[in-house]
Amino acid sequence: MEEQAIFGCGSSLNSGKEVKLEEDEEEFRSCCEDEDDLKEREDSSSKEGSDNKLDEFSVNLFFKGVSITESGDSSAGLSGIGVVMERSANVSSIQVQKKLDFFVDEPVADYLALMDGLLEAARNKITRVFAFTDSEILYNQIINEEKLENPLLLALRQRILEHAEDLDAFVLKLVPHIDLERPLLLAQVAVGIVSFPAKGDESFEKCPICCEEKPVQMMITMKCSHEFCSHCMKTYVNGKVESAQVPIRCPQLKCKYFISTTECRSFLPVASYEMLERALAEANILNSDKIYCPFPNCSVLLDPRECLSARASSSSQSENNCVECPVCQRFICVECGVSWHTSMSCEEYQNLPLEERDASDITLHQLAQNNRWRRCQQCRRMIELTQGCYHTTCW
């Protein structure tokens, strides 16, 4: 079994070797299993074990910090933390996900993740914490009092021990990297890491929205093949959710692809993703009769009945199926779901070939009612007969 330390209530945290209470160690074994159980757990689908015996005041705390440099500058970048606290059966886990306001080295991010986890545990009145880390630096400094020259790490160590001293029990255990997949994913999404290129690939790509060079790990390719950085996509989706414009189209101009929830999960923080799910559920239940404005730079969700009611009290368009979008003030045919087809009934519009349903083609179609106009069968342009026979040649 890996080396572990148990700090009990009233113990001297400056000497981690002093306190190794027999009953606490026995409970820790029941929570975290012995060596044979660990091997069996690694072979199973549940990496952390689902039968941990935890009471309402105890948690298994898995934490991880990540950092990524931007624009090739090793002194600048983004840092984030992820924490998952497992509680007793039938009690939902506690998650902490945060992008830090400053860039730090990854070992420092691990310390900050543990500190935030302990603070969240205190807010939830947790008194016994069984913590798991894959950072040998953090483990050796806290448990073995390994001397480090980094004053920041020394200061963080002292803060962590102060928080742990307020607990009835604090246990820290060194575990394999694979046991921290969940907090790692939370931390990665917090800083915008959405892809995992080949090891050593430090290339950058330009985002078409912010026009900045971003690390390839932060670029997400939608199923429609358009590619953007995760930060721009997060801002874009959050804006659409706040204005109730769901489902959400790809931000590429004229692209009609709707972004899937699976794609959103890869770059949205937990809180933002939950807001998206609620918005989609409300749209499905309450807005089944609603339509989207067909203009790509608007796309707002509309209730045709409200629009028709508003139009009935005005002196604008008199056609039954024509409504005015309250956002962009352009006219829409609710029957056909397109921009209003002037001087053409819905039946006439729907009888048009698909390639002629564009707004400019509709106007030309009106001209074609005059026998002097024809569409070239080769280039599909409208031409006017001014003289000669009806034979045409495409140049």
N, C-alpha and C positions, 0 to 999 in steps of 0.2 A: 504493500500500500504506500502511496506517495507520502512524503513528509507533510505533517500538518501541525497547526498550532491552534489551541483553544484558549481564548481569553475569557475568564469568568468574571462575574460581578465582584468588584472590590479588589481585583488583581492589579499588580503593577504592570502596566502595558509597556513600560520601557524595557522590560525583560520578558520576552515572549516565552522563554523556556521555563519560567517559574511555574506557570499554571497549565497543567494538563490533567484536569480532573477526570477521574475514572468514569463517573456517570455521564459526564458531558461527552467523553470520547465514545462511550457506548452508544449514546443517542446519535452522535455524528455518524457512527458506522451504520446505524439503522437508516439514516437519511441518505448516506452516500455510498453504501455498500462496500464490501471488502473487495480484494483483488480479483477473485473469481467472478463475483457479480459484475465487476467493471468490464471484464472481458466479454461476458455474456451480453452486457448492455451495449457495448460497441458493435456487436454483431446484429443487434436488433434494430428495428426502425426508430425506436425512441432512444435517442442518444443520452438523455439525462435521466431516464427512468421515470416510470409513471406511478410507482408504488411508494414514493417517499412518504414517511410518516411525519407530517408537519402539522402543528396545531395552529390556531388562529394568530398566534404571536410569533411564528417562525417562518422563515423564507429560505429558499435556495437562491442565492444571488449570483447570476452570471453576468459578467460585464466585459466590455471591450471598447477601446478607443482606436480611431483610425485618422490618418493624415495623408493628404495628397498635395503635391506641389503644383503650382500653376505657372504657365509660360516659361517653364524651364528654370525658374528661380528657386533654388533649394531653401531659401530663407523666407519664402512667401507661399501661401497656399491656403488650404481649408482643413479644418479639424472637426471631428464630431465624435459623439459617444453613443453607445447603446447599452441598455441595461434591461434584463429580464429577471423578474423575481417570481419564482414559483411558490404558490401557497398551498394550503391544504386542499384536499379533494372538494370539488364543487364550488371552489372559490376562484374567480378569474385571476390570472396572473397580473402583475404590475409591470408596466413597460415605461422606460424613460428613453427618449430619443431627442437628441439636441445637436444642432450645429453650433460650435463654439464661435464666439465673437472675435477670436484671435487664432493665429496659427501656432501650433506647438509640435514638437517632435512626438512620434507615436508613443514612446514610453510615458511621456508626461500625460498624453491623452488617456492612457490606461489608468493612471492615478486619479485623474479627474472623473473618469467613469465610476470608479469605486467610491469616490467621495460623494458624487451625486446619488449613487445607489443607497449609500448609508443615510443621506439626508432624506431621501424619499421613504426609506424604511421607518425613520423616526416620525415622519408626517403621518404614516399609517399605523403608528403605535406598535411597530414590530420591535420585539425585545431580544430575539435570537436570530442571528444572521450566519448562514453557512455560505461563504463566498468562494467563487471559483475563478481562477485566472490562468492564462497561459504565458504570462510575462514573468520570466525568471528574474529579471531585474527587480520588479515590484515585490515578488515573493521573497527573494533573498534579503532585500533591504528591510522589509517589515518583519519577517519571521526570524532571520538569522542576523539581523542588525549589521548587514554588510555595509562597509564604509564606502560612500560615494562622494566624489568631489563636487557633484552638481548641487548647488545650494537650493535650487528650486525643488528637486526631488526630496531633499532632506526636509524642507519646509512642508511639502505635501504629506510626507510620511507622518510628521508630527500631527498634522490636522486629522489624518485618518485615524491615528491612534486615539486622539481626543474624542472623536465621534464614537469609536468602538468602546471606549471606556464607559459610555452611558448605557451600553447594552448589558443584558444579563449574560450573554455569550456571543462571542465573535470568533468564527472559524475561517481560516483561509487555506485553500488547497490548490496545488499546482496540477492542472489537468491538460490533456492534449488539446491542440488547436481546434479539432473537430467538435469538441464539446461546447464551443462558443459560437456556433454558426448563427444562432438567432440574434444575440446582441451584436454580432459582427454585421449582419444584414441591416439592422436598424441604424448602426453608425454609418455604414456605407451610403444608404439612402439619404441620411441627414446631410451628407456633404455632396451628394449628387453622383456617386459612383454607380453606374448602371450596367457596365460591360466589363469583361475581363479578357483583355488581349493577351497575346503571348508574353511570357515573362521577359522583362527587360525592354518591352515596347514602351518608349516614352514619347511617342509621336503626338502631334497636336492636329486638330481639325478646326476649321472655321465654321461657327454656327451662323446660319443665314438670318437669324432673328437679331441677335446682339452684335453680330459681325466681329466677334472676338475669337481668338485662338484658344481652344479648350483641349485639355488632355483627352485622348481617345477614350479613356474610361468613363468620361462624362457625356459622351455622345450616344444618343438613342436613335435607332432607325425604326420608323414606324412600318407597319405592314404595307403601307402604300409606297414605301421606298424613300420617303422624305426623311431627312435627318436633321436633328436639332440637339442643342445641349440640354441636359436635364434641368438646369436652373430656369431656362426660358420656358420649358414645357411646364414646369411646376407653377410658374407665375401665370402662364396662359390658362391652364386648367383651373387654378384657383379663382381667377377672374371670371371664367365662364360659370363656375359653380355658384359664386356669389350673386351673379345676375340671372341665375336659373336658366341658363342656356345649355341644357343637357338633353340628349347626348351631345358630345363635343366633336366638332369636325377638326381634322388636321389643320394646323395654322397656315399651311402652304396655300397661296392664293389659287383659287378655283379648284382646289382638291376637295372632293366630295366624300372622302373616307372619314368614317366616324371612329374615333380612338376607342379601343376596347378597354375594359376595366383591368384586364391582365396587363396591358401595356402601362396603364396608369399606376398600378401597384408597384411597378419597377422603379418609379422615380418620385412618387408622392409619399411624404411622411405619413405615419399612421393616422394622425388627426385629420389631415387633408383628405386621405383616402376614405375615411369614415364619413366625412361630409359629402364626398362625391357619391358614395353608396346611398346615403339618405336622399340626396337630390334626385338620383335616378329612380329610386323607389317611389318617391312622391310623383315624379313625372309619369311613371307607368300607371300608377293608381288614379291620380287626379287629372292627368292631362291626356287621356287616351284620345280625345277628340281634337286636340290641338295640332297646329301645324307650325313649321319653321318658315321664317321669312326666306324666300329663295335667293335673295341677294347675298353672295358670299361674305361681303364686308359687314353684314348685319346678323343674319341667322338667328334672330331672337325667336323665342317660343311664343306663339300667338294663340289666343282663343278666338276663333272665327265669329262666335256668337257675340262676344263683346265688341269686336271690330264692326260687325254688321249693325249692332245696336247704336254704336257711336256714329256710323255713317248715316243711319236713318234719320238722325236728328240734325244732320248737316245738309248743305246744298251741293255736296260733291257728287262723284260718280253715281249714276242711278241704276247700274246693272246689279242684279241680285247677287252675283258671285264675286263682285269686285269689292275688296276691302282695302283700307289704307293702313300700312304698318305704322303703329304709333311711335316707333323708334326712328326709322329712316324716312318716314312720310312718303314712301313709294307704294304704288298700287299693286295688289296681288290678286290673282284668281284663286279662290279657296277650293274650287272644284278641280282645277288642274294642278294646283300647287306650284304655279310658276308666276313670273311677273305678268301683269295684265296684258292680254292680247287685244289691243285696240281694234275696233271694227271687225271683230271676228268672234263668232259664238264659240262656246266650249266644244260643241260637237264638231265644228269646222276645224278648230285647233287640234283636237284629238285625232282627226282623220288625216292630219298632215304627216308625212314621213318623219321619222325621228330626227333625221339630219336637217330638217327644215323648221324645227321648232325654236331655234334661236331667235331672239327678239329682232335682230336685223333681217333674218330670213323671212320673218312674218311680214315685215313691211314690203319686202320684195315680192312676197307671195301675192300681196294685194295688187301690185303692179302687173303681175303675171296674168291677172284676170283680163287685162287688155291684150288682145291678140298680137299686138306689136312686140310684146315681151316674151322671151323664152329663156330657159336655163340650158346652158351648154352641157351636154351629157358627158363631156370629158373633164373639164375643169370645174364644173358645177357653178359657174358664175352666171348672173343674170345679164342678158344682152337685149338691146332694143333694135328692132327692125326699122331702119330709116329709109332704106331703098333696096331694090333688087329682090331676089327670090328668097324663099325660106331656108335655103341650104346654108349651113354655118360651117366654118372651118376654125378650129382652135389653134391660135398661133403660139 
